[in-house]
Amino acid sequence: MSEEETSVCTKEHCLYCFDVLNSYLTGEDIKKPSFPNKKYPLFVTWHLLIRGEEYLRGCIGNFKAMDVHQGLKRYALISALQDSRFDPISEEEFPKLTCAVSLLHDFEEVDDIMDWEVGVHGIWIEFKDIDGEKLTATFLPEVAEEQSIYYFISLFFFIYFILLYLIIKFTYFILLFFNLL
């Protein structure tokens, strides 16, 4: 079986995201998608291609399964225009963009923190902060592979950022408790 036969994502998913963004930027009509409208959790990632190097330009998605047609239409724009790490993508940048679509499937719980493979599995961690608020963090399957990160390093940074967040929240709580704020 070829990779295309076993892959959930197709080129048409990415082309549809380009069509949606182009429609937003230029006012042109969106073509009706030709791929099946199955339900998946999904993410849309935009990169800017400069001299052969890709630079992240936006990546947002949702773990709730949704119709792919509507989900891609929504998250193609949200990731292009509302990723708080970046300015909205402009019409001038459009010809230099690349797009990746992640349709997530086959979630499984693991008993061993090392039971995952770079480029095959993603990581989704749920935890509660000191206020009891449920938070989540994720690495998509392709993120570690794209960044040439081994899973030990990926896990380290993933856990590091979670702990850093918790330390900041705890420090804030202590300062608040002792009326130092």
Residue pairs with C-beta under 8 A, 6 or more apart in sequence:
4 10
8 40
8 103
8 105
9 101
9 102
9 103
10 35
12 33
12 34
12 35
13 35
13 68
13 72
13 101
13 103
14 99
14 100
14 101
16 31
16 33
16 35
16 69
16 72
16 73
16 76
17 44
17 72
17 76
17 99
17 101
18 76
18 97
18 99
19 30
19 31
20 30
20 72
20 73
20 76
20 77
21 76
21 77
21 80
21 89
21 94
21 97
22 28
22 94
23 29
23 30
24 77
24 80
24 81
25 89
25 90
25 91
25 94
26 91
30 73
33 68
33 69
33 72
35 68
36 68
37 67
37 68
37 69
38 67
38 68
39 65
39 66
39 67
39 68
40 65
40 66
40 68
40 71
40 103
40 104
40 105
41 61
41 62
41 63
41 64
41 65
41 66
41 103
41 104
42 61
42 62
42 66
42 68
42 71
42 72
42 75
42 101
42 102
42 103
42 104
43 59
43 60
43 61
43 62
43 75
43 79
43 101
43 102
43 104
43 140
44 58
44 59
44 60
44 61
44 72
44 75
44 76
44 78
44 79
44 80
44 99
44 100
44 101
44 102
45 56
45 58
45 59
45 79
45 99
45 100
45 101
45 102
45 140
46 56
46 57
46 58
46 59
46 79
46 80
46 89
46 97
46 98
46 99
47 54
47 55
47 56
47 57
47 97
47 98
47 99
47 100
48 54
48 55
48 57
48 93
48 96
48 97
48 98
49 96
49 97
49 98
50 96
54 98
56 86
57 80
57 83
57 86
57 89
57 93
57 97
58 79
58 80
58 81
58 83
58 85
58 86
58 89
59 79
59 83
59 140
60 75
60 78
60 79
60 82
60 83
61 75
61 79
61 102
62 71
62 75
63 104
63 124
63 136
63 138
68 103
72 101
76 99
80 88
80 89
81 88
81 89
82 88
89 97
100 142
102 122
102 140
102 141
102 142
104 122
104 140
107 124
110 116
113 155
114 151
114 155
116 123
116 151
117 151
118 144
118 145
118 149
118 150
118 151
118 154
119 141
119 142
119 144
119 145
120 141
121 141
122 138
122 139
122 140
122 141
122 143
123 137
123 138
123 139
123 154
123 155
123 158
124 136
124 137
124 138
125 136
125 137
125 138
125 158
125 162
126 134
126 135
126 136
127 134
127 135
127 136
127 137
127 162
128 134
128 135
129 135
129 165
129 166
129 169
130 166
130 169
130 170
130 173
131 169
135 165
137 158
137 161
137 162
139 154
139 158
143 149
143 154
144 150
144 151
144 154
149 157
172 181
174 180
175 181
